[in-house]
Amino acid sequence: MSLLELPTPRQEEWRWSDMGALKTAAGTPQRDSHIDPASLFLDIEGPRLLFVDGRFEPAHSKPGPVQVTQQLATTDHPLGSLTDGEGWSLHLGKEHAATSIQIVHLGTGGESHVPARMMLAEDAVASVVETYAGIGWANRLTTLCLERGARLMRSVRLLQSEGFVSLREEAEVGEAASLVSVFLGAGGMGSRIDGSLLVSGKGGFAEMGGALLTSGSQRQEAAVAVRHENIEGTSRQLWRAVAADKSVASLAARVEVARGAQQTDGEQSLRGLLLQRSATVNLKPELEIFADDVKCAHGATVGELDKMALFYLQSRGIDESRAKALLTRAFVADALARIGEDAVREAFAVDAETWLDTAL
């Protein structure tokens, strides 16, 4: 591919993006990651797929209902459009279920592009956990289609030690269907999480959120747009960002309510926590509403740890670093609370705790 085709910060929707880190990651020489792929899978029963540098690795996989297929990238997104080739897909029929599916992406350098497609028929149920580890540039496109009453829970953790992870999610949510996607950026890589969610069915529900944890000179970003096109739709965007040292975390959330999409309930909650004043958190909530019977709200705040709360904990015999860790963990916890499976939610909490141990 030609890196000259990448977006630039001169474009408004990419103004906080770190394309320099992406280019550096794409040119990373291959080297042994010294990571045992088995250690990246959570200890839960279910289908497992391992991709190493974007190539399916059958030795550590048991796909079950998930298929490894060649796909075309049906998107005009500048990064997502690069993901032609081998990827994975899940097609569930009416009232079928496939839960605790794990997809692990391990990079050893260079660039890799993998498309994914999930199609859930009426009243189908699925849950998917994705993990990114290693180095290099991991670029992914995920296309989702949920028909009437379908339910999908996605939990995605970004744990690469360096490099860059770019994720593009494009979803259509049908009548009374539910999509919940939770992301945790707790590695040392740069990242761009990019979502376009269409709530096209009456009573559809779409949620996309999570936590970005940054330190050093790291930069992570999430940019999500939700469009409501039918009545009684609901959407939630709950994001938390914690920035230490000279790092930058950026969150952009947009809700669009089309004419006729009455009784829409859209909520955005963007909050940033600065562990040092040298760090930066950028927040950009947006509402565009063309219907008159809606309930839409957004909140955006950036601050430091509450000094009174720190003083209270220290007065009870808790040392300063432990007190900071407790308050920061509580700040992040509500972003991970929507993960439906206990074992997955606990694993994400451990990832966040590991990050805190090194950042505080």
matplotlib code that plots the C-alpha trace (Angstrom):
import matplotlib.pyplot as plt

x = [0.0, 1.1, 1.3, 0.8, -2.8, -3.3, -5.4, -3.7, -4.3, -5.4, -8.7, -11.0, -12.1, -8.4, -6.9, -5.9, -4.7, -1.1, -0.3, 3.4, 3.2, 1.2, 3.8, 6.6, 4.7, 4.1, 7.8, 8.8, 11.2, 9.9, 11.1, 10.1, 7.4, 8.4, 4.7, 3.0, -0.2, -2.0, -1.4, -3.5, -6.7, -8.9, -9.6, -13.2, -14.7, -15.6, -14.3, -10.8, -8.9, -5.4, -4.1, -0.3, 0.6, -2.8, -2.6, -4.7, -2.8, -4.7, -2.4, -3.7, -7.3, -10.6, -13.0, -16.3, -19.0, -16.5, -15.3, -11.9, -12.6, -11.3, -13.2, -13.5, -13.5, -16.9, -16.1, -14.8, -13.1, -9.4, -8.0, -10.8, -10.6, -7.1, -8.4, -9.0, -8.0, -8.1, -10.3, -13.0, -16.8, -19.7, -23.1, -25.8, -29.3, -32.5, -32.4, -28.9, -26.3, -22.5, -20.9, -17.4, -15.8, -12.1, -10.1, -6.4, -4.2, -0.5, 1.9, 5.7, 6.3, 5.3, 1.7, -1.3, -4.9, -7.8, -11.5, -14.2, -17.9, -20.7, -24.3, -26.9, -30.3, -33.5, -33.1, -29.6, -27.1, -23.3, -20.4, -16.9, -13.6, -10.8, -7.2, -4.3, -0.8, 2.8, 4.1, 3.7, 0.6, -2.6, -5.4, -8.9, -12.3, -15.4, -18.7, -21.8, -25.4, -28.0, -31.5, -34.6, -34.0, -30.4, -27.9, -24.2, -21.6, -18.1, -15.2, -11.9, -8.6, -5.6, -2.4, 0.3, 3.5, 4.3, 3.3, -0.2, -3.7, -6.4, -10.0, -12.9, -16.4, -19.4, -22.7, -26.4, -28.7, -32.2, -35.6, -35.2, -31.7, -28.8, -25.1, -22.7, -19.0, -16.5, -12.8, -9.8, -6.6, -4.1, -1.0, 1.9, 0.8, -0.8, -4.4, -7.4, -10.8, -13.3, -17.0, -20.0, -23.2, -26.6, -29.7, -32.1, -34.8, -37.5, -36.3, -32.7, -30.0, -26.3, -23.5, -19.8, -17.5, -14.6, -11.4, -8.1, -5.1, -2.0, 1.5, 4.9, 4.5, 1.7, -1.4, -4.7, -7.9, -11.6, -14.0, -17.6, -20.7, -24.1, -27.0, -30.7, -33.1, -36.1, -38.3, -37.6, -33.9, -31.4, -27.7, -24.9, -21.4, -19.5, -15.8, -13.1, -9.5, -6.6, -3.4, -0.1, 3.3, 3.2, 0.7, -2.5, -5.9, -8.7, -12.4, -14.9, -18.5, -21.3, -25.1, -27.2, -31.0, -32.7, -36.1, -38.8, -36.6, -38.9, -38.5, -34.8, -32.7, -29.1, -26.5, -22.8, -20.5, -16.9, -14.6, -10.8, -8.4, -5.0, -2.5, 0.0, -0.6, 1.9, -0.6, -3.5, -7.1, -9.2, -12.9, -15.4, -19.1, -21.6, -25.3, -27.2, -30.9, -33.6, -36.5, -38.4, -39.4, -36.1, -34.0, -30.4, -27.7, -23.9, -21.4, -17.6, -15.2, -11.4, -9.8, -7.3, -7.7, -9.9, -7.4, -10.0, -10.6, -6.9, -6.5, -9.4, -7.9, -4.4, -5.9, -7.2, -3.7, -3.6, -0.3, -0.5, 0.3, -2.3, -4.9, -4.3, -4.7, -8.0, -9.4, -8.2, -9.6, -13.0, -12.8, -12.2, -14.6, -17.9, -16.6, -15.9, -19.1, -21.1, -19.1, -21.7, -19.5, -18.0, -14.7, -14.2, -15.0, -12.6, -9.8, -10.3, -10.1, -6.8, -5.4, -6.3, -4.8, -1.6, -1.4, -2.0, 0.8, 3.3, 1.8, 1.3]
y = [0.0, 3.6, 5.4, 8.7, 7.8, 8.0, 10.8, 13.9, 16.0, 18.8, 17.0, 17.9, 14.3, 13.3, 16.4, 14.5, 11.4, 10.3, 9.2, 9.6, 6.8, 4.7, 5.1, 4.2, 1.1, 0.0, 0.0, -1.9, -4.8, -8.3, -9.7, -12.4, -11.1, -13.7, -13.9, -17.3, -17.1, -19.3, -16.7, -14.2, -16.3, -15.9, -19.0, -19.5, -22.1, -21.2, -20.9, -19.5, -17.9, -16.7, -14.3, -13.7, -10.7, -10.8, -14.5, -17.2, -19.6, -22.9, -24.6, -22.4, -22.1, -24.0, -21.8, -23.6, -21.5, -18.8, -19.0, -17.9, -16.4, -14.1, -10.8, -7.5, -4.3, -2.7, 0.7, 4.1, 4.6, 5.5, 2.8, 0.3, 0.1, -1.4, -4.6, -6.7, -10.4, -13.1, -12.4, -14.0, -14.0, -15.2, -15.8, -16.9, -18.0, -17.2, -17.7, -19.3, -18.4, -18.4, -17.0, -16.5, -16.3, -15.2, -13.6, -12.9, -10.7, -11.0, -8.8, -9.3, -6.1, -4.5, -4.0, -6.4, -5.8, -8.1, -7.7, -9.2, -9.6, -10.6, -11.1, -12.0, -13.0, -12.5, -13.1, -14.5, -13.9, -13.7, -12.4, -11.8, -10.9, -9.5, -9.1, -7.2, -7.9, -7.6, -4.9, -3.4, -1.8, -3.8, -2.4, -3.9, -3.4, -5.0, -4.9, -5.8, -6.4, -7.2, -8.1, -7.9, -8.8, -9.9, -9.2, -8.8, -8.1, -7.1, -6.6, -5.4, -5.0, -3.3, -4.6, -4.1, -3.1, -0.7, 0.1, 1.2, -0.3, 1.1, -0.2, 0.7, -0.6, -0.2, -1.5, -1.5, -2.2, -3.4, -3.4, -4.1, -5.3, -4.5, -3.9, -3.2, -2.7, -1.9, -1.1, -0.9, 0.7, -0.4, -1.1, 1.0, 1.4, 4.4, 3.8, 5.0, 3.5, 4.6, 3.8, 4.4, 3.0, 3.2, 2.5, 1.7, -0.3, 0.8, 0.4, -0.4, 0.0, 0.8, 1.4, 2.0, 3.1, 2.1, 3.5, 4.8, 4.7, 6.6, 7.3, 8.5, 10.2, 7.8, 9.0, 7.1, 8.3, 7.2, 8.8, 7.4, 8.6, 7.1, 7.9, 7.2, 6.8, 5.2, 5.8, 4.8, 4.2, 4.4, 4.9, 5.3, 6.5, 6.3, 6.9, 7.4, 8.6, 8.6, 10.4, 10.4, 12.1, 13.8, 11.5, 12.5, 10.9, 12.1, 11.3, 12.5, 11.3, 12.3, 11.6, 12.3, 12.1, 12.1, 13.6, 11.3, 9.5, 10.6, 9.4, 8.9, 8.6, 9.4, 10.0, 10.8, 10.8, 11.8, 12.2, 12.7, 12.3, 14.0, 12.2, 15.0, 18.5, 17.8, 15.3, 16.2, 15.0, 16.2, 15.8, 16.6, 15.7, 16.6, 16.4, 17.0, 16.6, 17.0, 15.5, 17.4, 14.6, 13.3, 13.0, 13.6, 14.8, 15.0, 15.7, 16.3, 17.0, 16.9, 17.1, 15.8, 13.4, 14.9, 16.2, 15.9, 12.3, 11.7, 13.4, 11.3, 8.0, 8.9, 9.9, 6.3, 5.0, 4.4, 5.6, 8.2, 5.9, 3.3, 6.1, 7.4, 3.8, 3.3, 6.6, 6.0, 2.4, 3.7, 6.4, 3.7, 1.0, 2.4, 2.3, -1.5, -2.3, -2.9, -6.0, -8.8, -11.8, -11.8, -13.5, -11.1, -8.0, -9.2, -9.8, -6.2, -4.9, -6.8, -5.2, -1.8, -2.6, -3.7, -0.4, 1.6, -0.3, 1.1, 4.6, 5.6]
z = [0.0, -0.3, 3.0, 1.1, 0.9, 4.7, 6.2, 7.5, 10.6, 8.3, 7.9, 10.8, 11.7, 11.8, 13.5, 16.7, 14.9, 15.1, 11.5, 12.2, 14.8, 12.3, 9.6, 12.0, 13.2, 9.6, 9.0, 12.1, 11.2, 12.0, 15.3, 17.7, 20.1, 22.8, 23.6, 24.0, 22.0, 24.5, 27.2, 25.3, 25.4, 28.5, 30.4, 29.1, 26.9, 23.4, 19.8, 19.4, 16.5, 16.3, 13.6, 13.5, 11.4, 9.9, 8.9, 10.4, 12.6, 12.8, 15.3, 18.1, 16.9, 17.1, 15.0, 15.7, 13.9, 12.9, 9.3, 7.9, 4.5, 1.8, 1.9, 0.1, 2.1, 1.3, 2.8, 1.8, 5.1, 4.3, 6.7, 6.6, 2.8, 3.0, 4.6, 1.6, 2.0, 4.5, 7.5, 9.7, 9.6, 11.8, 10.3, 12.8, 11.8, 13.5, 17.3, 17.1, 19.7, 19.7, 22.9, 24.3, 20.9, 21.2, 18.4, 19.2, 16.9, 17.5, 15.6, 15.1, 13.0, 9.8, 8.8, 8.7, 7.5, 8.5, 7.6, 9.8, 9.2, 11.7, 10.5, 13.2, 12.0, 14.0, 17.8, 17.4, 20.2, 20.2, 22.3, 21.1, 22.8, 20.8, 22.0, 20.3, 21.4, 20.0, 17.8, 14.3, 12.7, 13.1, 10.9, 11.1, 9.6, 11.3, 9.6, 11.7, 10.8, 13.5, 12.4, 14.5, 18.1, 17.7, 20.5, 20.2, 23.0, 21.8, 24.2, 22.7, 24.5, 23.0, 24.7, 22.1, 23.7, 20.8, 17.3, 16.3, 16.2, 14.0, 14.3, 12.1, 13.1, 10.8, 12.1, 11.3, 14.2, 13.3, 15.1, 18.8, 18.3, 20.7, 20.0, 22.9, 22.1, 24.9, 24.2, 26.5, 25.4, 28.0, 26.0, 24.9, 21.3, 19.5, 18.5, 16.5, 17.3, 14.7, 14.7, 12.5, 13.9, 12.2, 14.3, 11.5, 13.2, 15.7, 19.3, 18.3, 20.9, 20.1, 22.6, 22.0, 24.7, 26.9, 28.4, 26.9, 29.2, 28.0, 29.4, 28.2, 24.8, 23.7, 21.8, 21.7, 20.1, 19.7, 17.2, 17.1, 15.2, 15.9, 13.5, 14.4, 11.5, 13.2, 16.2, 19.8, 19.3, 22.1, 22.0, 24.6, 24.3, 27.6, 27.4, 30.0, 29.3, 31.7, 30.6, 32.3, 31.6, 28.2, 26.6, 24.7, 24.8, 22.4, 22.4, 19.8, 20.0, 17.7, 17.7, 14.6, 14.8, 11.4, 10.7, 11.9, 14.4, 17.2, 20.8, 20.4, 23.6, 23.0, 25.7, 25.6, 28.6, 28.0, 30.9, 31.1, 34.0, 34.0, 36.2, 35.5, 34.1, 31.3, 29.8, 27.5, 27.1, 24.1, 24.2, 21.4, 22.0, 19.2, 18.7, 15.4, 15.9, 13.2, 15.3, 18.0, 20.4, 21.6, 24.8, 24.0, 26.3, 26.5, 29.2, 28.8, 31.7, 32.2, 35.6, 38.1, 41.0, 43.8, 46.4, 49.2, 48.3, 48.3, 51.7, 53.1, 51.9, 53.2, 56.5, 56.8, 56.4, 52.7, 51.1, 48.3, 45.4, 46.5, 47.1, 43.5, 42.2, 44.0, 42.7, 39.1, 39.1, 40.2, 37.4, 34.8, 36.2, 35.0, 31.4, 31.7, 33.7, 30.6, 29.7, 30.2, 31.0, 34.5, 33.5, 30.6, 32.7, 35.4, 32.8, 31.5, 35.1, 35.6, 32.3, 33.7, 37.0, 35.3, 33.5, 36.7, 38.5, 35.9, 35.4, 39.0]

ax = plt.figure().add_subplot(projection="3d")
ax.plot(x, y, z, "-o")
ax.set_aspect("equal")
plt.show()
